[in-house]
């Protein structure tokens, strides 16, 4: 089982995370600026998930990752034989071309209460708006004031802290992504 929490994975030319045949729990992390124009993995690649178990990707910011043409550079769901729902993530602004998407691959992967774009994804509570990072070009993927991700996470979510160890929620509800915006 792979567990990644309150972490930053950034600047890896081979991609952020690639998982094959394992359970995983990825929460409260920045998975940003990974992969490249010749890479087969952008942010997260799920190669083989065939059985039920712990398969969690929640409250992450997955942005500015890249891959070759047709790569789903935010989250790629390869061979996924069981239904998986990812929630409360920002999967936005990953470089896609030639049919690639922010999240794609297997129809068994779906999202809820996430900010996905600029190409949207269907799902309960999903939005498709610029998350308004503080300064993505300089590697700061915290949310800035006015972010549409503020108070937009699943109302039933229970995660108590963000990537920086700050308490959630700070407003009327938890914020989408790894960062909980301080009002």
RAPEQUI-V321672 format. One record per residue. RES is the residue in three letters. SS is DSSP state (~ for helix, > for strand, _ for the rest). NEAR is the number of other C-alpha atoms within 10 Angstrom. Layout:
# RAPEQUI-V321672
res->(RES/RES)
ss->(SS/SS)
near->(NEAR/NEAR)
This chain:
# RAPEQUI-V321672
res->(UNK/UNK/UNK/UNK/UNK/UNK/UNK/UNK/UNK/UNK/UNK/UNK/UNK/UNK/UNK/UNK/UNK/UNK/UNK/UNK/UNK/UNK/UNK/UNK/UNK/UNK/UNK/UNK/UNK/UNK/UNK/UNK/UNK/UNK/UNK/UNK/UNK/UNK/UNK/UNK/UNK/UNK/UNK/UNK/UNK/UNK/UNK/UNK/UNK/UNK/UNK/UNK/UNK/UNK/UNK/UNK/UNK/UNK/UNK/UNK/UNK/UNK/UNK/UNK/UNK/UNK/UNK/UNK/UNK/UNK/UNK/UNK/UNK/UNK/UNK/UNK/UNK/UNK/UNK/UNK/UNK/UNK/UNK/UNK/UNK/UNK/UNK/UNK/UNK/UNK/UNK/UNK/UNK/UNK/UNK/UNK/UNK/UNK/UNK/UNK/UNK/UNK/UNK/UNK/UNK/UNK/UNK/UNK/UNK/UNK/UNK/UNK/UNK/UNK/UNK/UNK/UNK/UNK/UNK/UNK/UNK/UNK/UNK/UNK/UNK/UNK/UNK/UNK/UNK/UNK/UNK/UNK/UNK/UNK/UNK/UNK/UNK/UNK/UNK/UNK/UNK/UNK/UNK/UNK/UNK/UNK/UNK/UNK/UNK/UNK/UNK/UNK/UNK/UNK/UNK/UNK/UNK/UNK/UNK/UNK/UNK/UNK/UNK/UNK/UNK/UNK/UNK/UNK/UNK/UNK/UNK/UNK/UNK/UNK/UNK/UNK/UNK/UNK/UNK/UNK/UNK/UNK/UNK)
ss->(_/>/>/>/>/_/_/>/>/>/_/_/_/_/_/_/>/>/>/>/_/_/_/>/>/>/>/_/_/>/>/>/_/_/>/_/_/_/_/_/_/_/_/>/>/>/>/>/>/_/_/_/_/_/>/>/>/>/_/_/>/>/>/_/_/>/_/_/_/_/_/_/_/_/>/>/>/>/>/>/_/_/_/>/>/>/>/_/_/>/>/>/_/_/_/_/_/_/_/_/_/_/>/>/>/_/_/_/>/>/>/>/_/_/>/>/>/_/_/_/_/_/_/_/_/_/>/_/_/_/_/_/>/>/>/~/~/~/_/>/>/>/>/_/_/_/_/_/_/_/_/_/_/_/_/_/_/_/_/_/>/_/_/_/_/_/>/_/_/_/_/_/_/_/_/_/_/_/_/_/_/_/_)
near->(12/11/10/16/17/18/16/17/17/19/16/18/19/18/26/27/19/16/17/14/14/16/16/18/14/20/25/27/25/28/29/29/25/28/27/21/17/12/17/20/29/37/34/24/24/22/16/16/22/14/14/11/13/13/20/16/22/27/32/29/30/31/27/26/33/32/27/20/17/13/27/31/38/36/27/25/23/20/17/20/15/15/15/21/14/18/27/29/28/30/32/26/22/28/24/24/16/10/10/20/24/28/28/20/18/17/14/15/20/18/23/21/26/33/29/29/22/15/14/18/21/13/14/13/16/23/21/19/17/16/26/16/16/15/12/16/10/7/15/13/23/21/24/19/13/11/18/18/28/25/18/21/24/19/13/8/16/10/14/11/18/24/22/14/12/14/14/20/21/16/13/11/17/29/29/30/34/30/30/28/24/14/9)
